[in-house]
Amino acid sequence: MPASVAPVLVGAASASGVLKQSTICPAIYPVPEFCRVAAERYEAASVMFMPVLTACILLALFMQIAVNFANDYSDGVRGVDASRNDAEVVVGKPQRLVASGVKPGAVLLAAAISAGMACIAGVVVVVLSGRFWLLPVGVACLIAGWFYTGGKHPYGYLGFGEVLVFICFGGVATLGTEYALAGEVEIFGIIGACCTGLLSCVMLMVNNLRDIEEDEGSGKYTVAVRLGRRNAVKLLFAVLIVPTLAVAYITGYALYLAVASGVYGLWPVPVFGFLFLALVWAVIRAIRAERYQSALGRSGALLLAYAATHITLLLLMA
C-alpha cells in the first residue's frame, strides 16, 4: 500500500522539521516570550506526535482498503470485470472478488467496515490533535472514494480518477498529516504533497494502461482510453518530470554539501536519490516494453524511494 502510507510519512517528516525549526531561539536573556510559547508548543506536539502519526497511518490504510473494496463492488455489479478470467490472473492482473463469484453484499460490507475503521482513526486524529476542521475533509474523501466508481455517474468512468488520486493521496494525506502534527504547512510539505500526488497518479495511469482494452469495451473512459495508448504514455512520462527534477535537485544539493562543505552525514540522501532515478528509468523501460504489471510494481517502489529521499533529507538537516 505505498500510495497510502508513503504520503503520510512524508507529511510527518515535514511536520517534524516545522516543529524543530520553531524551537530555534536567539541566545539572549531574558528569554523572549515567543521562545517560551514555541518551546511549550513543541513539547506538547512531541508528546502527541507518535499517537497522531499512528492514527494517520491507520486512517490512510483503511481508507485505501475501503476504496479498493468499493471499486471491486461497483465494477463487479456493473459487469466491468466480467471479462477478467483466469488467464489474466496468471499474467499478473489482480483477482476481482465480485467477478470471481464472491457475493456483492459481502464485498460491500467489507468496504463499509473498512470505511468505519477509517472514520474511527480519523476521529482519533482530530481529537488528539485538536484540528477539528480536518473532519469534513475526511468525510469529503470518503464520499469521493465511493463515487469514484460508485453511484449513477462515477467520475472514475469519465477520466477524473487522477484528480482524486492527486488530491487525496497527495494533498490531503501529506498536508493533512503535516497540519495534524504541526498545526501548519510549509514549502517542503507542499513539495512533498505535489510529488507524492503525481507519483500516485503514475501508479493509476500504469494500471489504466494495462486495462485499456477492457475499460474501453465496458464503457469506462479513463484518461488512457480517452487519449489512446500512445498519448497516455506520453502524458505519464510528462507527469514523471516534476518529481524527477525535485529528486535530482535534492540529490545534487546533498552531494554538494557532503563534498564541498564536509557534511558527510547527508550521504544517505543521494543514495536514495540515485535509487529513485534508477527506478524512474526502470519504469520507463517497462512501459515502453508494455510490461505494465512490472511497471506497476516499480512505480510503487518509485513512490517509496521518493518518500525515503524526502524524509531522509528533512531528518538529517533538522
C-alpha positions in Angstrom: 0.0 0.0 0.0 2.7 2.5 -0.9 0.2 5.1 -2.2 -1.4 5.3 1.2 1.5 5.1 3.7 4.3 7.0 1.8 2.5 10.4 1.7 1.7 10.2 5.4 5.3 9.6 6.3 6.4 12.5 4.0 3.9 14.7 5.8 5.2 13.5 9.2 8.8 14.3 8.2 7.8 17.8 7.1 5.9 18.3 10.4 9.0 17.2 12.4 11.0 19.8 10.5 8.4 22.5 11.3 8.4 21.7 15.0 12.2 21.6 15.3 12.5 24.9 13.5 10.1 26.5 15.9 12.5 25.8 18.8 15.3 28.0 17.3 15.6 31.0 19.6 18.2 33.8 19.9 20.7 33.4 22.7 19.6 36.4 24.8 18.4 37.0 28.3 15.7 37.2 29.3 14.2 34.6 27.0 11.7 36.2 24.7 8.0 35.4 25.2 7.7 33.9 21.7 10.5 31.4 22.5 8.7 30.3 25.6 5.5 29.8 23.7 7.3 27.9 20.9 9.0 25.6 23.5 5.7 24.8 25.1 4.1 24.1 21.7 7.0 21.8 20.7 6.8 19.9 24.0 3.0 19.4 23.6 3.3 18.4 20.0 6.1 16.0 20.7 4.1 14.1 23.3 1.2 13.6 20.8 3.4 13.1 17.7 3.5 9.3 17.6 -0.1 8.6 18.6 -1.4 11.1 16.0 1.0 9.7 13.4 -0.1 6.1 14.1 -3.7 7.2 13.7 -2.9 9.0 10.4 -1.3 5.8 9.1 -4.2 3.6 10.1 -6.6 6.2 8.6 -4.8 6.1 5.2 -4.5 2.3 5.2 -8.2 1.7 6.0 -9.3 4.4 3.5 -7.3 2.7 0.8 -8.7 -0.7 1.7 -12.3 0.7 1.7 -11.8 2.3 -1.7 -10.4 -0.9 -3.1 -13.4 -2.9 -1.9 -15.9 -0.2 -3.0 -14.3 -0.2 -6.5 -14.4 -4.0 -6.7 -18.1 -3.9 -5.7 -19.1 -1.2 -8.1 -17.2 -2.6 -11.1 -18.4 -6.0 -10.3 -22.1 -5.2 -10.2 -21.7 -3.2 -13.4 -20.1 -6.1 -15.2 -16.9 -4.2 -15.9 -14.7 -7.1 -14.6 -16.8 -9.8 -16.2 -14.1 -10.4 -18.9 -11.4 -10.9 -16.2 -10.5 -14.6 -16.5 -8.0 -17.0 -15.0 -5.5 -16.3 -17.8 -5.4 -12.7 -16.9 -4.8 -13.6 -13.2 -1.9 -15.8 -14.3 -0.2 -12.9 -16.1 -0.4 -10.7 -13.0 -3.7 -8.9 -13.1 -5.4 -8.9 -9.7 -8.3 -11.2 -8.9 -11.6 -9.4 -8.7 -13.8 -10.5 -5.8 -17.3 -9.9 -7.2 -16.3 -11.0 -10.7 -14.8 -14.3 -9.3 -18.0 -15.2 -7.5 -17.9 -13.5 -4.1 -21.3 -12.1 -3.2 -21.5 -8.4 -3.9 -23.1 -7.8 -0.5 -20.1 -9.3 1.3 -17.7 -7.1 -0.6 -19.8 -4.0 0.1 -19.9 -5.0 3.8 -16.1 -5.3 3.8 -15.9 -1.8 2.2 -18.3 -0.4 4.9 -16.3 -2.0 7.8 -13.0 -0.6 6.4 -14.6 2.8 5.9 -15.8 2.6 9.5 -12.3 1.8 10.8 -11.0 4.8 8.7 -13.6 7.0 10.4 -12.6 5.9 13.8 -8.9 6.5 13.1 -9.9 10.0 11.6 -11.8 10.9 14.8 -8.8 9.9 16.9 -6.6 12.2 14.8 -9.0 15.1 15.2 -9.4 14.6 18.9 -5.7 14.1 19.7 -4.6 17.0 17.5 -7.4 19.4 18.1 -7.6 20.2 14.3 -11.4 19.7 14.1 -11.7 21.3 10.6 -10.0 18.2 9.3 -13.1 16.2 10.0 -15.1 17.5 7.0 -12.0 16.9 4.8 -12.0 13.3 5.8 -15.8 13.0 5.1 -15.3 14.5 1.7 -12.5 12.0 0.9 -14.8 9.1 1.9 -17.6 10.4 -0.4 -15.1 10.9 -3.2 -13.8 7.4 -2.8 -17.3 5.9 -3.2 -18.3 8.0 -6.2 -15.0 7.1 -8.0 -16.7 4.1 -9.4 -20.0 4.1 -7.4 -23.3 5.9 -7.9 -25.1 6.6 -11.2 -22.4 8.8 -12.7 -19.0 7.7 -11.3 -16.3 10.2 -12.2 -13.7 7.5 -12.5 -15.5 6.4 -15.6 -15.2 9.9 -17.1 -11.4 10.2 -16.7 -11.2 12.1 -13.5 -9.6 9.4 -11.4 -6.2 11.0 -11.5 -7.7 14.2 -10.0 -9.0 12.2 -7.0 -5.6 10.5 -6.5 -3.6 13.7 -6.7 -5.8 15.5 -4.2 -6.4 12.6 -1.7 -3.1 10.8 -1.9 -1.0 13.9 -2.3 -2.6 17.0 -0.8 -4.8 15.5 1.9 -2.6 12.7 3.0 0.6 14.7 3.1 -0.5 18.1 4.1 -3.3 16.8 6.3 -0.7 14.8 8.3 1.7 17.7 8.5 -1.1 20.0 9.7 -2.4 17.5 12.2 1.1 17.1 13.7 2.5 20.6 13.5 -0.5 22.9 13.1 0.8 24.4 9.8 2.2 23.5 6.4 5.4 24.8 4.8 7.2 24.6 1.5 8.8 21.2 2.0 5.4 19.8 2.8 3.8 21.3 -0.3 6.6 20.0 -2.5 6.2 16.6 -0.9 2.4 16.7 -1.5 2.9 17.5 -5.2 5.5 14.8 -5.7 3.6 12.0 -3.8 0.4 13.0 -5.6 2.0 12.9 -9.0 3.7 9.6 -8.3 0.4 8.1 -7.0 -1.1 9.3 -10.3 1.6 7.4 -12.2 0.6 4.2 -10.4 -3.1 4.7 -11.5 -2.0 5.6 -15.1 0.1 2.4 -15.4 -2.9 0.5 -14.1 -5.2 2.1 -16.7 -2.7 1.5 -19.5 -2.7 -2.2 -18.5 -6.5 -2.4 -18.6 -7.2 -0.1 -21.5 -8.9 -2.6 -23.7 -11.2 -3.9 -21.0 -12.0 -0.4 -19.9 -12.9 0.8 -23.4 -15.0 -2.3 -24.0 -17.0 -1.8 -20.8 -17.5 2.0 -21.2 -15.0 3.1 -18.6 -13.4 6.1 -20.2 -10.3 6.6 -18.3 -7.6 9.1 -19.4 -5.8 6.2 -21.1 -9.0 5.3 -23.1 -9.7 8.9 -24.0 -6.1 9.8 -25.1 -5.2 6.4 -26.6 -2.3 4.3 -25.5 0.4 6.3 -27.3 -0.6 9.7 -25.9 -1.4 8.3 -22.5 2.2 7.0 -22.3 3.5 10.5 -23.2 1.3 12.0 -20.5 2.6 9.5 -18.0 6.2 10.4 -18.8 5.4 14.1 -18.5 3.9 13.5 -15.0 7.2 12.0 -14.0 9.2 15.1 -14.8 8.4 17.2 -11.7 9.2 14.6 -9.1 12.3 13.5 -11.1 13.6 17.1 -11.2 12.8 17.6 -7.5 14.8 14.5 -6.5 17.6 15.3 -8.9 18.0 18.8 -7.3 17.8 17.3 -3.8 20.4 14.7 -4.7 22.7 17.2 -6.2 22.3 19.6 -3.3 23.1 16.9 -0.8 26.2 15.8 -2.7 27.4 19.4 -2.8 27.0 19.8 0.9 28.7 16.4 1.5 31.7 17.1 -0.7 32.2 20.9 -0.6 31.1 21.6 3.0 32.1 18.3 4.6 28.5 17.5 5.8 29.1 13.7 5.4 26.1 12.8 7.4 23.9 13.6 4.3 25.3 10.7 2.3 22.1 8.6 2.7 20.1 11.3 0.8 21.9 10.9 -2.6 21.9 7.1 -2.1 18.0 7.1 -2.0 18.0 9.8 -4.7 20.1 7.7 -7.1 17.8 4.7 -6.3 14.8 6.9 -7.2 16.4 8.0 -10.5 17.3 4.4 -11.4 13.7 3.3 -10.7 12.4 6.1 -13.0 14.4 4.6 -15.8 13.1 1.1 -14.9 9.5 2.3 -15.0 10.0 4.0 -18.4 11.6 0.8 -19.8 8.9 -1.4 -18.6 6.2 0.9 -20.0 7.9 1.1 -23.4 8.0 -2.7 -23.5 4.3 -2.8 -22.4 5.2 -4.8 -19.3 2.6 -3.0 -17.3 2.4 -5.3 -14.3 6.2 -5.0 -13.9 5.9 -1.2 -14.3 3.1 -1.1 -11.7 5.3 -2.7 -9.1 8.2 -0.5 -10.0 6.1 2.6 -9.8 5.1 1.6 -6.2 8.8 1.3 -5.4 9.3 4.6 -7.0 6.9 6.3 -4.6 8.6 4.7 -1.6 12.1 5.8 -2.9 10.8 9.3 -3.2 9.5 9.2 0.3 12.8 7.8 1.6 14.7 10.7 -0.1 12.4 13.4 1.2 12.2 12.0 4.7 16.0 11.4 5.0 16.8 14.9 3.8 14.5 16.6 6.3 15.5 14.4 9.3 19.2 14.8 8.6 19.1 18.6 8.1 16.8 19.3 11.1 
